[in-house]
Amino acid sequence: MDETKNPAAVELGKLGGKKTAERGPEYYAEINAKRVERKGGRPRNPPAATHAGTLEIAGRRIACAVLADGKRVLSQETFLSAIGRSRKGKGGQIVTSPDGLPPFLAAENLRTFVSDELRQATVPYVYRSVGGANAYGYDAMLLPMVCDVYLTAKDAGKTTRQQEHIVRACNLLTRGLARVGIIALVDEATGYQ
């Protein structure tokens, strides 16, 4: 255990992880339903983005935003495009499988690599863009977690031929994230902005 961590907090985190594991897919579907309260297909009072921009990682452009509560999100369309999937869900909205997983993780061969933490991160966000329009997105932490699923599945020999282009995209994105990450870490450690 890291000596800088509070042992009581570590134990509490373990209990939370066990509780999350016990909840299962129905719990996450309920969270999704609450987050995306619909009225005529439109969510009510989605959180607003306070900042927006575009990331460029491994030659892929990913639209991103920071919401009023500090949550960092990646737009659904550019997230899907970055990993090699279709840019639009059905009807332009976020689509999930019956157990709450988005289609890019719903394949049977990937399910054993989907952690509870990842399952929680796949709950989509509906938010108001800086311009005021409704937008659909995912927690920014989902991108490296999805890449890890595909690369781990590839290492285990569990990916399919149809998933090879996604594995390649995830490999490039992971390498790009590592490059960006080291710069951000040095800047944070030194206080350089």
N, CA and C atoms as a LAMMPS dump frame, in Angstrom:
ITEM: TIMESTEP
0
ITEM: NUMBER OF ATOMS
579
ITEM: BOX BOUNDS ff ff ff
-5.0000000000000000e+02 5.0000000000000000e+02
-5.0000000000000000e+02 5.0000000000000000e+02
-5.0000000000000000e+02 5.0000000000000000e+02
ITEM: ATOMS id mol type element x y z
1 1 1 N 0.844 -1.183 0
2 1 2 C 0 0 0
3 1 3 C 0.882 1.236 0
4 2 1 N 0.471 2.239 -0.722
5 2 2 C 1.17 3.516 -0.786
6 2 3 C 1.125 4.171 0.591
7 3 1 N 2.29 4.509 1.14
8 3 2 C 2.354 5.062 2.489
9 3 3 C 1.715 6.445 2.592
10 4 1 N 1.517 7.112 1.467
11 4 2 C 0.917 8.447 1.503
12 4 3 C -0.602 8.387 1.576
13 5 1 N -1.172 7.209 1.434
14 5 2 C -2.626 7.075 1.473
15 5 3 C -3.091 6.753 2.883
16 6 1 N -4.231 7.295 3.213
17 6 2 C -4.848 7.042 4.496
18 6 3 C -5.399 5.615 4.495
19 7 1 N -4.955 4.74 5.428
20 7 2 C -5.417 3.345 5.438
21 7 3 C -6.941 3.22 5.567
22 8 1 N -7.555 4.103 6.346
23 8 2 C -9.012 4.054 6.508
24 8 3 C -9.707 4.374 5.183
25 9 1 N -9.162 5.333 4.441
26 9 2 C -9.741 5.693 3.146
27 9 3 C -9.59 4.552 2.152
28 10 1 N -8.454 3.855 2.19
29 10 2 C -8.228 2.716 1.303
30 10 3 C -9.25 1.623 1.584
31 11 1 N -9.486 1.319 2.871
32 11 2 C -10.467 0.3 3.243
33 11 3 C -11.875 0.698 2.812
34 12 1 N -12.21 1.972 2.997
35 12 2 C -13.516 2.471 2.584
36 12 3 C -13.677 2.335 1.068
37 13 1 N -12.62 2.624 0.313
38 13 2 C -12.656 2.469 -1.14
39 13 3 C -12.89 1.029 -1.548
40 14 1 N -12.277 0.073 -0.825
41 14 2 C -12.478 -1.349 -1.122
42 14 3 C -13.927 -1.748 -0.892
43 15 1 N -14.515 -1.237 0.19
44 15 2 C -15.918 -1.535 0.471
45 15 3 C -16.819 -0.975 -0.624
46 16 1 N -16.51 0.245 -1.074
47 16 2 C -17.293 0.85 -2.146
48 16 3 C -17.211 0.038 -3.422
49 17 1 N -16.01 -0.48 -3.732
50 17 2 C -15.833 -1.305 -4.923
51 17 3 C -16.648 -2.581 -4.856
52 18 1 N -16.698 -3.208 -3.666
53 18 2 C -17.496 -4.426 -3.488
54 18 3 C -18.979 -4.123 -3.672
55 19 1 N -19.411 -3.004 -3.109
56 19 2 C -20.818 -2.614 -3.224
57 19 3 C -21.181 -2.354 -4.683
58 20 1 N -20.292 -1.689 -5.404
59 20 2 C -20.516 -1.413 -6.82
60 20 3 C -20.644 -2.717 -7.595
61 21 1 N -19.779 -3.686 -7.288
62 21 2 C -19.81 -4.977 -7.982
63 21 3 C -21.122 -5.712 -7.728
64 22 1 N -21.676 -5.567 -6.523
65 22 2 C -22.926 -6.241 -6.184
66 22 3 C -24.127 -5.644 -6.913
67 23 1 N -24.034 -4.398 -7.291
68 23 2 C -25.184 -3.7 -7.882
69 23 3 C -25.554 -4.219 -9.26
70 24 1 N -24.583 -4.5 -10.095
71 24 2 C -24.845 -5.088 -11.402
72 24 3 C -25.396 -4.141 -12.455
73 25 1 N -25.681 -4.679 -13.65
74 25 2 C -26.086 -3.884 -14.8
75 25 3 C -27.378 -3.093 -14.596
76 26 1 N -28.324 -3.659 -13.831
77 26 2 C -29.591 -2.959 -13.628
78 26 3 C -29.37 -1.623 -12.92
79 27 1 N -28.447 -1.613 -11.975
80 27 2 C -28.133 -0.385 -11.243
81 27 3 C -27.634 0.696 -12.198
82 28 1 N -26.744 0.319 -13.127
83 28 2 C -26.2 1.289 -14.059
84 28 3 C -27.244 1.751 -15.058
85 29 1 N -28.144 0.867 -15.442
86 29 2 C -29.228 1.262 -16.329
87 29 3 C -30.127 2.283 -15.633
88 30 1 N -30.341 2.101 -14.321
89 30 2 C -31.154 3.045 -13.557
90 30 3 C -30.467 4.41 -13.484
91 31 1 N -29.16 4.407 -13.267
92 31 2 C -28.403 5.661 -13.252
93 31 3 C -28.56 6.354 -14.602
94 32 1 N -28.432 5.567 -15.657
95 32 2 C -28.571 6.125 -17.001
96 32 3 C -29.954 6.751 -17.175
97 33 1 N -30.977 6.056 -16.753
98 33 2 C -32.341 6.567 -16.901
99 33 3 C -32.53 7.86 -16.122
100 34 1 N -31.967 7.936 -14.929
101 34 2 C -32.085 9.152 -14.122
102 34 3 C -31.307 10.302 -14.748
103 35 1 N -30.119 10.003 -15.249
104 35 2 C -29.292 11.06 -15.83
105 35 3 C -29.908 11.622 -17.09
106 36 1 N -30.549 10.761 -17.848
107 36 2 C -31.113 11.196 -19.125
108 36 3 C -32.641 11.192 -19.021
109 37 1 N -33.16 12.004 -18.101
110 37 2 C -34.611 12.122 -17.987
111 37 3 C -35.11 12.703 -19.298
112 38 1 N -36.026 11.986 -19.887
113 38 2 C -36.47 12.414 -21.215
114 38 3 C -37.881 12.979 -21.181
115 39 1 N -38.056 14.001 -21.946
116 39 2 C -39.375 14.57 -22.181
117 39 3 C -39.471 14.768 -23.686
118 40 1 N -40.207 13.887 -24.333
119 40 2 C -40.284 13.949 -25.791
120 40 3 C -38.933 13.665 -26.419
121 41 1 N -38.116 12.804 -25.807
122 41 2 C -36.808 12.461 -26.332
123 41 3 C -35.713 13.458 -25.962
124 42 1 N -36.04 14.507 -25.207
125 42 2 C -35.062 15.518 -24.812
126 42 3 C -34.839 15.469 -23.307
127 43 1 N -33.594 15.493 -22.844
128 43 2 C -33.341 15.528 -21.404
129 43 3 C -33.754 16.88 -20.825
130 44 1 N -34.167 16.865 -19.562
131 44 2 C -34.531 18.103 -18.871
132 44 3 C -33.32 18.657 -18.146
133 45 1 N -33.068 19.929 -18.331
134 45 2 C -32.019 20.65 -17.613
135 45 3 C -30.669 19.936 -17.573
136 46 1 N -30.094 19.598 -18.723
137 46 2 C -28.771 18.959 -18.682
138 46 3 C -27.726 19.961 -18.194
139 47 1 N -26.636 19.48 -17.597
140 47 2 C -25.589 20.398 -17.149
141 47 3 C -24.978 21.123 -18.348
142 48 1 N -24.514 22.317 -18.098
143 48 2 C -23.95 23.136 -19.177
144 48 3 C -22.433 23.01 -19.214
145 49 1 N -21.883 23.058 -20.423
146 49 2 C -20.43 23.107 -20.598
147 49 3 C -19.981 24.542 -20.362
148 50 1 N -18.908 24.697 -19.607
149 50 2 C -18.354 26.031 -19.374
150 50 3 C -17.175 26.308 -20.292
151 51 1 N -16.546 25.244 -20.77
152 51 2 C -15.395 25.35 -21.665
153 51 3 C -15.499 24.237 -22.703
154 52 1 N -14.992 24.499 -23.9
155 52 2 C -15 23.489 -24.959
156 52 3 C -13.736 23.625 -25.792
157 53 1 N -13.344 22.53 -26.414
158 53 2 C -12.163 22.541 -27.263
159 53 3 C -12.056 21.25 -28.036
160 54 1 N -10.896 21.051 -28.657
161 54 2 C -10.648 19.85 -29.441
162 54 3 C -9.27 19.306 -29.087
163 55 1 N -9.231 18.018 -28.761
164 55 2 C -7.963 17.326 -28.524
165 55 3 C -7.494 16.741 -29.843
166 56 1 N -6.196 16.726 -30.056
167 56 2 C -5.665 15.996 -31.196
168 56 3 C -4.723 14.944 -30.632
169 57 1 N -5.122 13.683 -30.802
170 57 2 C -4.343 12.558 -30.294
171 57 3 C -4.165 11.562 -31.42
172 58 1 N -2.924 11.26 -31.742
173 58 2 C -2.603 10.279 -32.782
174 58 3 C -3.336 10.579 -34.09
175 59 1 N -3.399 11.842 -34.461
176 59 2 C -4.036 12.234 -35.705
177 59 3 C -5.552 12.226 -35.67
178 60 1 N -6.13 12.008 -34.506
179 60 2 C -7.584 12.012 -34.373
180 60 3 C -8.006 13.252 -33.595
181 61 1 N -9.07 13.878 -34.065
182 61 2 C -9.578 15.081 -33.399
183 61 3 C -10.801 14.696 -32.572
184 62 1 N -10.747 15.02 -31.275
185 62 2 C -11.808 14.635 -30.353
186 62 3 C -12.325 15.896 -29.661
187 63 1 N -13.599 16.202 -29.902
188 63 2 C -14.22 17.365 -29.252
189 63 3 C -14.406 17.056 -27.765
190 64 1 N -14.114 18.055 -26.939
191 64 2 C -14.211 17.851 -25.503
192 64 3 C -14.805 19.08 -24.843
193 65 1 N -15.258 18.892 -23.613
194 65 2 C -15.835 20.005 -22.855
195 65 3 C -15.629 19.745 -21.369
196 66 1 N -15.682 20.838 -20.608
197 66 2 C -15.697 20.753 -19.152
198 66 3 C -17.061 21.275 -18.73
199 67 1 N -17.774 20.471 -17.937
200 67 2 C -19.108 20.859 -17.486
201 67 3 C -19.008 21.724 -16.237
202 68 1 N -20.104 22.356 -15.889
203 68 2 C -20.131 23.269 -14.745
204 68 3 C -19.693 22.581 -13.451
205 69 1 N -19.925 21.264 -13.334
206 69 2 C -19.53 20.543 -12.12
207 69 3 C -18.082 20.046 -12.176
208 70 1 N -17.339 20.418 -13.23
209 70 2 C -15.943 20.01 -13.361
210 70 3 C -15.733 18.713 -14.119
211 71 1 N -16.804 18.031 -14.492
212 71 2 C -16.703 16.773 -15.238
213 71 3 C -16.13 17.052 -16.62
214 72 1 N -15.121 16.263 -17.014
215 72 2 C -14.534 16.373 -18.349
216 72 3 C -15.206 15.342 -19.241
217 73 1 N -15.713 15.784 -20.392
218 73 2 C -16.413 14.877 -21.3
219 73 3 C -15.839 14.971 -22.705
220 74 1 N -15.971 13.855 -23.423
221 74 2 C -15.613 13.785 -24.846
222 74 3 C -16.917 13.602 -25.612
223 75 1 N -17.059 14.3 -26.733
224 75 2 C -18.303 14.163 -27.491
225 75 3 C -18.454 12.725 -27.977
226 76 1 N -19.7 12.265 -27.997
227 76 2 C -19.978 10.898 -28.424
228 76 3 C -19.47 10.647 -29.836
229 77 1 N -19.796 11.546 -30.758
230 77 2 C -19.434 11.338 -32.155
231 77 3 C -17.934 11.214 -32.35
232 78 1 N -17.176 12.149 -31.785
233 78 2 C -15.729 12.119 -32.021
234 78 3 C -15.053 11.01 -31.224
235 79 1 N -15.613 10.645 -30.079
236 79 2 C -15.108 9.495 -29.311
237 79 3 C -15.225 8.239 -30.162
238 80 1 N -16.433 8.014 -30.699
239 80 2 C -16.667 6.821 -31.517
240 80 3 C -15.77 6.807 -32.752
241 81 1 N -15.638 7.95 -33.399
242 81 2 C -14.784 8.053 -34.58
243 81 3 C -13.324 7.755 -34.234
244 82 1 N -12.869 8.26 -33.098
245 82 2 C -11.469 8.057 -32.688
246 82 3 C -11.127 6.583 -32.507
247 83 1 N -12.089 5.795 -32.007
248 83 2 C -11.803 4.369 -31.808
249 83 3 C -12.186 3.517 -33.01
250 84 1 N -12.624 4.172 -34.094
251 84 2 C -12.908 3.429 -35.314
252 84 3 C -14.321 2.919 -35.442
253 85 1 N -15.24 3.499 -34.706
254 85 2 C -16.649 3.105 -34.785
255 85 3 C -17.442 4.156 -35.554
256 86 1 N -18.698 3.839 -35.865
257 86 2 C -19.576 4.789 -36.529
258 86 3 C -19.76 6.005 -35.639
259 87 1 N -19.758 7.193 -36.243
260 87 2 C -19.833 8.445 -35.482
261 87 3 C -21.178 8.678 -34.818
262 88 1 N -22.218 8.058 -35.277
263 88 2 C -23.557 8.335 -34.754
264 88 3 C -24.183 7.088 -34.168
265 89 1 N -24.87 7.267 -33.038
266 89 2 C -25.733 6.225 -32.521
267 89 3 C -27.033 6.294 -33.305
268 90 1 N -27.922 5.388 -33.053
269 90 2 C -29.212 5.41 -33.737
270 90 3 C -29.938 6.701 -33.374
271 91 1 N -30.403 7.413 -34.377
272 91 2 C -31.117 8.657 -34.146
273 91 3 C -30.223 9.758 -33.607
274 92 1 N -28.89 9.578 -33.685
275 92 2 C -27.965 10.593 -33.211
276 92 3 C -27.784 10.612 -31.711
277 93 1 N -28.452 9.695 -31.01
278 93 2 C -28.355 9.691 -29.559
279 93 3 C -27.523 8.515 -29.078
280 94 1 N -27.238 8.527 -27.799
281 94 2 C -26.435 7.48 -27.193
282 94 3 C -27.237 6.19 -27.159
283 95 1 N -26.598 5.112 -27.563
284 95 2 C -27.24 3.813 -27.621
285 95 3 C -26.514 2.891 -26.65
286 96 1 N -27.275 2.068 -25.923
287 96 2 C -26.665 1.084 -25.045
288 96 3 C -27.327 -0.262 -25.28
289 97 1 N -26.636 -1.328 -24.882
290 97 2 C -27.199 -2.674 -24.977
291 97 3 C -28.176 -2.865 -23.817
292 98 1 N -28.957 -3.939 -23.815
293 98 2 C -29.92 -4.151 -22.727
294 98 3 C -29.283 -4.169 -21.331
295 99 1 N -28.02 -4.574 -21.241
296 99 2 C -27.371 -4.595 -19.915
297 99 3 C -26.638 -3.292 -19.604
298 100 1 N -26.851 -2.269 -20.432
299 100 2 C -26.3 -0.955 -20.138
300 100 3 C -24.964 -0.646 -20.776
301 101 1 N -24.343 -1.608 -21.452
302 101 2 C -23.058 -1.34 -22.098
303 101 3 C -23.272 -0.708 -23.472
304 102 1 N -22.413 0.237 -23.842
305 102 2 C -22.508 0.787 -25.196
306 102 3 C -22.058 -0.268 -26.205
307 103 1 N -22.485 -0.159 -27.467
308 103 2 C -22.173 -1.182 -28.471
309 103 3 C -20.68 -1.487 -28.627
310 104 1 N -19.811 -0.49 -28.416
311 104 2 C -18.382 -0.747 -28.61
312 104 3 C -17.778 -1.624 -27.518
313 105 1 N -18.532 -1.934 -26.472
314 105 2 C -18.06 -2.858 -25.428
315 105 3 C -18.992 -4.047 -25.234
316 106 1 N -20.076 -4.106 -25.984
317 106 2 C -21.103 -5.12 -25.755
318 106 3 C -20.779 -6.486 -26.347
319 107 1 N -19.742 -6.599 -27.187
320 107 2 C -19.403 -7.892 -27.787
321 107 3 C -19.057 -8.904 -26.688
322 108 1 N -19.537 -10.093 -26.855
323 108 2 C -19.345 -11.146 -25.847
324 108 3 C -17.863 -11.382 -25.525
325 109 1 N -16.988 -11.304 -26.527
326 109 2 C -15.564 -11.57 -26.306
327 109 3 C -14.882 -10.489 -25.468
328 110 1 N -15.516 -9.338 -25.302
329 110 2 C -14.924 -8.239 -24.525
330 110 3 C -15.438 -8.18 -23.093
331 111 1 N -16.565 -8.783 -22.827
332 111 2 C -17.238 -8.624 -21.532
333 111 3 C -16.372 -9.01 -20.335
334 112 1 N -15.542 -10.004 -20.451
335 112 2 C -14.712 -10.404 -19.307
336 112 3 C -13.646 -9.36 -18.985
337 113 1 N -13.403 -8.441 -19.904
338 113 2 C -12.389 -7.406 -19.693
339 113 3 C -12.997 -6.083 -19.207
340 114 1 N -14.322 -6.059 -19.048
341 114 2 C -15.018 -4.837 -18.623
342 114 3 C -15.159 -4.85 -17.105
343 115 1 N -14.438 -3.948 -16.451
344 115 2 C -14.486 -3.851 -14.99
345 115 3 C -15.717 -3.063 -14.557
346 116 1 N -16.013 -3.121 -13.264
347 116 2 C -17.117 -2.33 -12.726
348 116 3 C -16.844 -0.836 -12.896
349 117 1 N -15.594 -0.442 -12.708
350 117 2 C -15.232 0.964 -12.885
351 117 3 C -15.503 1.405 -14.325
352 118 1 N -15.139 0.566 -15.273
353 118 2 C -15.385 0.884 -16.682
354 118 3 C -16.881 0.935 -16.967
355 119 1 N -17.613 -0.027 -16.454
356 119 2 C -19.069 -0.058 -16.659
357 119 3 C -19.694 1.251 -16.171
358 120 1 N -19.251 1.743 -15.022
359 120 2 C -19.765 3.004 -14.49
360 120 3 C -19.421 4.172 -15.416
361 121 1 N -18.218 4.154 -15.967
362 121 2 C -17.766 5.256 -16.835
363 121 3 C -18.497 5.29 -18.172
364 122 1 N -19.176 4.201 -18.547
365 122 2 C -19.878 4.17 -19.831
366 122 3 C -21.244 4.834 -19.764
367 123 1 N -21.661 5.224 -18.562
368 123 2 C -22.94 5.917 -18.458
369 123 3 C -22.798 7.236 -19.21
370 124 1 N -23.609 7.433 -20.25
371 124 2 C -23.447 8.61 -21.094
372 124 3 C -23.938 9.892 -20.43
373 125 1 N -23.43 10.985 -20.915
374 125 2 C -23.822 12.311 -20.442
375 125 3 C -24.573 13.036 -21.54
376 126 1 N -25.628 13.698 -21.146
377 126 2 C -26.283 14.661 -22.014
378 126 3 C -25.973 16 -21.365
379 127 1 N -25.482 16.924 -22.156
380 127 2 C -25.12 18.227 -21.608
381 127 3 C -25.423 19.304 -22.643
382 128 1 N -25.429 20.547 -22.181
383 128 2 C -25.604 21.673 -23.084
384 128 3 C -24.228 22.147 -23.509
385 129 1 N -24.018 22.23 -24.802
386 129 2 C -22.738 22.71 -25.317
387 129 3 C -22.577 24.189 -24.978
388 130 1 N -21.379 24.712 -25.181
389 130 2 C -21.121 26.131 -24.948
390 130 3 C -22.091 26.979 -25.783
391 131 1 N -22.456 26.478 -26.965
392 131 2 C -23.397 27.189 -27.831
393 131 3 C -24.85 27.034 -27.417
394 132 1 N -25.139 26.179 -26.44
395 132 2 C -26.496 26.013 -25.93
396 132 3 C -27.258 24.81 -26.447
397 133 1 N -26.723 24.089 -27.43
398 133 2 C -27.402 22.91 -27.977
399 133 3 C -27.155 21.695 -27.088
400 134 1 N -28.091 20.743 -27.118
401 134 2 C -27.867 19.492 -26.396
402 134 3 C -26.759 18.713 -27.087
403 135 1 N -25.888 18.133 -26.288
404 135 2 C -24.785 17.339 -26.813
405 135 3 C -24.721 16.026 -26.038
406 136 1 N -24.125 15.022 -26.655
407 136 2 C -24.01 13.702 -26.056
408 136 3 C -22.534 13.358 -25.923
409 137 1 N -22.177 12.802 -24.781
410 137 2 C -20.769 12.492 -24.587
411 137 3 C -20.527 11.466 -23.508
412 138 1 N -19.241 11.205 -23.29
413 138 2 C -18.782 10.247 -22.29
414 138 3 C -17.727 10.895 -21.406
415 139 1 N -17.614 10.389 -20.19
416 139 2 C -16.541 10.799 -19.285
417 139 3 C -15.218 10.632 -20.031
418 140 1 N -14.346 11.623 -19.939
419 140 2 C -13.068 11.58 -20.666
420 140 3 C -12.22 10.376 -20.269
421 141 1 N -12.355 9.902 -19.039
422 141 2 C -11.565 8.747 -18.596
423 141 3 C -11.964 7.459 -19.318
424 142 1 N -13.1 7.483 -19.989
425 142 2 C -13.537 6.285 -20.71
426 142 3 C -12.592 5.935 -21.854
427 143 1 N -12.017 6.93 -22.51
428 143 2 C -11.166 6.659 -23.671
429 143 3 C -9.988 5.742 -23.327
430 144 1 N -9.147 6.062 -22.338
431 144 2 C -8.052 5.13 -22.046
432 144 3 C -8.538 3.781 -21.513
433 145 1 N -9.678 3.776 -20.824
434 145 2 C -10.191 2.495 -20.306
435 145 3 C -10.67 1.595 -21.439
436 146 1 N -11.337 2.165 -22.442
437 146 2 C -11.795 1.371 -23.592
438 146 3 C -10.59 0.857 -24.375
439 147 1 N -9.601 1.722 -24.561
440 147 2 C -8.382 1.284 -25.253
441 147 3 C -7.748 0.115 -24.524
442 148 1 N -7.712 0.188 -23.203
443 148 2 C -7.129 -0.887 -22.403
444 148 3 C -7.893 -2.198 -22.592
445 149 1 N -9.214 -2.131 -22.672
446 149 2 C -10.019 -3.346 -22.889
447 149 3 C -9.62 -4.011 -24.206
448 150 1 N -9.575 -3.235 -25.277
449 150 2 C -9.253 -3.817 -26.588
450 150 3 C -7.822 -4.345 -26.637
451 151 1 N -6.891 -3.613 -26.053
452 151 2 C -5.495 -4.059 -26.089
453 151 3 C -5.28 -5.279 -25.2
454 152 1 N -5.948 -5.339 -24.059
455 152 2 C -5.857 -6.509 -23.175
456 152 3 C -6.502 -7.719 -23.842
457 153 1 N -7.652 -7.507 -24.475
458 153 2 C -8.315 -8.601 -25.188
459 153 3 C -7.436 -9.107 -26.325
460 154 1 N -6.771 -8.193 -27.03
461 154 2 C -5.855 -8.577 -28.114
462 154 3 C -4.705 -9.413 -27.56
463 155 1 N -4.116 -8.956 -26.447
464 155 2 C -3.019 -9.698 -25.818
465 155 3 C -3.454 -11.099 -25.391
466 156 1 N -4.717 -11.234 -24.996
467 156 2 C -5.241 -12.532 -24.571
468 156 3 C -5.717 -13.379 -25.751
469 157 1 N -5.603 -12.853 -26.97
470 157 2 C -6.035 -13.589 -28.155
471 157 3 C -7.542 -13.678 -28.284
472 158 1 N -8.263 -12.717 -27.732
473 158 2 C -9.724 -12.778 -27.707
474 158 3 C -10.422 -11.834 -28.682
475 159 1 N -9.681 -11.003 -29.401
476 159 2 C -10.348 -10.092 -30.341
477 159 3 C -10.665 -10.817 -31.644
478 160 1 N -11.623 -10.277 -32.366
479 160 2 C -12.036 -10.864 -33.634
480 160 3 C -11.41 -10.094 -34.796
481 161 1 N -11.478 -10.663 -35.968
482 161 2 C -10.96 -9.997 -37.167
483 161 3 C -11.681 -8.669 -37.394
484 162 1 N -12.988 -8.628 -37.102
485 162 2 C -13.767 -7.41 -37.281
486 162 3 C -13.36 -6.309 -36.299
487 163 1 N -12.681 -6.663 -35.221
488 163 2 C -12.258 -5.683 -34.214
489 163 3 C -10.827 -5.196 -34.429
490 164 1 N -10.131 -5.725 -35.429
491 164 2 C -8.723 -5.372 -35.635
492 164 3 C -8.513 -3.883 -35.854
493 165 1 N -9.388 -3.232 -36.605
494 165 2 C -9.222 -1.788 -36.84
495 165 3 C -9.392 -0.995 -35.539
496 166 1 N -10.243 -1.475 -34.638
497 166 2 C -10.423 -0.798 -33.346
498 166 3 C -9.185 -1.012 -32.487
499 167 1 N -8.623 -2.203 -32.522
500 167 2 C -7.391 -2.49 -31.768
501 167 3 C -6.265 -1.566 -32.252
502 168 1 N -6.137 -1.419 -33.566
503 168 2 C -5.103 -0.52 -34.101
504 168 3 C -5.332 0.921 -33.64
505 169 1 N -6.583 1.375 -33.709
506 169 2 C -6.906 2.739 -33.266
507 169 3 C -6.594 2.906 -31.781
508 170 1 N -6.943 1.912 -30.971
509 170 2 C -6.683 1.986 -29.531
510 170 3 C -5.188 1.99 -29.229
511 171 1 N -4.425 1.255 -30.002
512 171 2 C -2.968 1.244 -29.831
513 171 3 C -2.396 2.632 -30.104
514 172 1 N -2.814 3.241 -31.206
515 172 2 C -2.35 4.596 -31.54
516 172 3 C -2.783 5.617 -30.487
517 173 1 N -4.033 5.533 -30.045
518 173 2 C -4.539 6.466 -29.045
519 173 3 C -3.781 6.327 -27.721
520 174 1 N -3.513 5.094 -27.309
521 174 2 C -2.79 4.867 -26.052
522 174 3 C -1.388 5.457 -26.126
523 175 1 N -0.725 5.268 -27.244
524 175 2 C 0.61 5.856 -27.408
525 175 3 C 0.54 7.381 -27.381
526 176 1 N -0.468 7.93 -28.06
527 176 2 C -0.648 9.38 -28.069
528 176 3 C -0.969 9.926 -26.687
529 177 1 N -1.813 9.203 -25.944
530 177 2 C -2.149 9.634 -24.58
531 177 3 C -0.925 9.604 -23.67
532 178 1 N -0.045 8.631 -23.87
533 178 2 C 1.179 8.548 -23.058
534 178 3 C 2.054 9.768 -23.306
535 179 1 N 2.165 10.173 -24.562
536 179 2 C 2.988 11.353 -24.893
537 179 3 C 2.402 12.622 -24.272
538 180 1 N 1.098 12.79 -24.429
539 180 2 C 0.431 13.961 -23.858
540 180 3 C 0.518 13.915 -22.333
541 181 1 N 0.331 12.73 -21.777
542 181 2 C 0.328 12.565 -20.321
543 181 3 C 1.64 12.927 -19.675
544 182 1 N 2.757 12.558 -20.265
545 182 2 C 4.044 12.849 -19.637
546 182 3 C 4.289 14.35 -19.598
547 183 1 N 3.88 15.063 -20.636
548 183 2 C 4.024 16.519 -20.646
549 183 3 C 3.174 17.135 -19.532
550 184 1 N 1.93 16.688 -19.416
551 184 2 C 1.022 17.21 -18.38
552 184 3 C 1.555 16.905 -16.989
553 185 1 N 2.135 15.715 -16.804
554 185 2 C 2.682 15.347 -15.497
555 185 3 C 3.88 16.218 -15.132
556 186 1 N 4.763 16.461 -16.099
557 186 2 C 5.922 17.33 -15.845
558 186 3 C 5.439 18.741 -15.519
559 187 1 N 4.465 19.245 -16.277
560 187 2 C 3.948 20.58 -16.023
561 187 3 C 3.334 20.663 -14.626
562 188 1 N 2.579 19.634 -14.238
563 188 2 C 1.962 19.627 -12.9
564 188 3 C 3.023 19.556 -11.809
565 189 1 N 4.012 18.697 -11.98
566 189 2 C 5.043 18.523 -10.951
567 189 3 C 5.898 19.781 -10.778
568 190 1 N 6.1 20.505 -11.863
569 190 2 C 6.957 21.692 -11.791
570 190 3 C 6.181 22.986 -11.581
571 191 1 N 4.855 22.913 -11.698
572 191 2 C 4.041 24.112 -11.579
573 191 3 C 4.054 24.959 -12.839
574 192 1 N 4.596 24.421 -13.93
575 192 2 C 4.664 25.138 -15.201
576 192 3 C 3.315 25.094 -15.902
577 193 1 N 2.861 26.227 -16.416
578 193 2 C 1.592 26.266 -17.153
579 193 3 C 1.843 26.842 -18.515
